[in-house]
Amino acid sequence: NIAPQKPQLNRRLWAKIERFARYEAVKYKQIQVVTGVCGSIGHIKNNVNIPKWWYKIIILPTGKIISFLAPN
């Protein structure tokens, strides 16, 4: 599934979050990542929701959980 992401989020903060997740994946060899959206700021064609927030949860093999919540 996909959801619209504003360019300023995609090119800045979200890019940094994804770089961090890749770094952790290389460091630990295996991590779990959950990415999703919540809320709504409207819809685009075909009634596709524009999410208000994006989140990413990174679960490390050590049991540590790192989470991010970013406004769209």
N, C-alpha and C positions, 0 to 999 in steps of 0.2 A: 504494500500500500504506500501511497505517497500523499503528501499534504503540501499546500503552498507555503513557502517560506520567503519572507521579505528579503530582498537582496542585501540590505545592510546587515541583517542578522547572519545570513548565509556566508557572506564574505568576511565577516569580522569575528564576532564572539563565537558563533557556531563552528567556524573553521578552527579556532583555537581549541575548543572542546573536543572536536574530532581528532585533532593532532595529539592532544593529551591522551585520549583513549587508545590511539595507535601506539603511543609511547609505552603505556602501561601493558598493552598486549605483547609487545616485543619483550619488555622487561620480565613479565611473569609467564610468558609462553602461552598462557590460556587465561582468559577472563570472560566474564559474562557481561553483556551490555543490553540494556533495555532502553529503547528510545520511543518517545510518543508525544502526543499533543493533548492539550486540554483547553476548554473554553472555545469561544467563537467571537470573531470580530466581523463576521459577515460571510457571504458566499460568492463564488465566482460562477461562471457558466456551468451548466449541468448540475447545479446545486452542490458543488464541492465546497466544503467548509474551509474557511480561512481560520486556522487556529490562533487563539490569543497567546498561548504559551507553548513552548517546546521543552521537553525534559529528557535528560539522559541519566541513567543510573548505571554505574560501573561497579561490578562485584568482583573483588580480587580474590585469589585463592587463599589469601591470609584471613579472609572473613571480613576485611574492611570494605565498607560500601562508600562510594563517592557519588554524590548526586548534583545535578545542575538543573536549574529552572531558568529559562530565558524568555523574555517577552518577544513576541513576533513583531 
